[in-house]
Amino acid sequence: MMAEERNGAARAKGEARHVPMRMCAVCRRRLPKHELRRFVARSPIGDGTGPQPDPSQTMPGRGVYVCPEAVCMEKFRRREGRRKEKGDRA
């Protein structure tokens, strides 16, 4: 049986469709991808310094997801998208 047949049969039965999950880079909670905000490390537009917002979630480059919680957005902004390094506190 092919994958398309299995997926089609599952949808016909009324089963839920697969929802991609991603992890917030700040609080490490797993949420559905569409609930998170994506930032791209390097962008062809802009000056290329720091993470660029990716509202369409389709830009090329290394992406990072942040939940819309004010605390997480503030921590991400203060850190300017730097990757967490050994010894860093959350």
N, C-alpha and C positions, 0 to 999 in steps of 0.2 A: 504494500500500500504506500502511495506517495504522500509526502508531507502536506501537499495542498489538499488532498482528499481528507486527511485526518483533521486539518484545521477547519475545512469547510463543514465536515460532519459535526465537529465540536460547536461551531457557531450555530448550526442548524438546531442543535439540542438546546440552545440558549445559554451555553456556558460562557463565562467571562473571557474576553480577549486578553492576550498577553499585554501587560503594561511594563515598559522598561523602567527599571529602578536605578537610581544613582545615589551616591553618598555626598552629603554636604562636606566640603573641605574644612569647615570650621568645627561644627558640632558633631560630625561623623554619623548623623542620623541618616537612615536610608528612606528616601521618599520617591514617589513617582517622578520621572524625569520632567514632566510638564509643570510640576509645582516648584521646580528649582530654577534659579537664574544661572545662566552659563556665561563664563568669561573666557576669552582666548588669550593665551600667553603672548602671541605675536600676531599682529594684524597688518594686512596690506594697506589699510587706511589709517590715518593718524600718524603720530610720530614713532610708533612702535615701542614706546617705553611703557612698561606696566601692562596689566591685563586690560583688554578691551571688552566691553559688554557685547554679547552676542544674542540679541533678542530673538532672532529667528532660529537659533541653535543649529546653524548650518555652516558657519564659517570654518575654513580650514585652520589647522593648528591645534596645539595641545590645549584642551579645554579643561576647565575646573568648574564645578557646580557649587553654588552657595544657596542655602535656603533663604527665604524672604524675611526671616526673623530679624528684627532690628539689631539684636545683639550680634548675630552672625555677620550681618552686613557691615556693622561698625568694626568688628574685629578684622574682617577681611580688608576693609578700606585702610585701617591703620597699618596692617601688615603689608599693604600694597601688593598683595598677591604672591609675596615671597613664599616659596615652599617651606614647609616646616622642616627644620633641621634637628639633628640630634641635640638633645638638651633643651629645646624650646618647650615652653609650657603652652597649653591650649588656651 
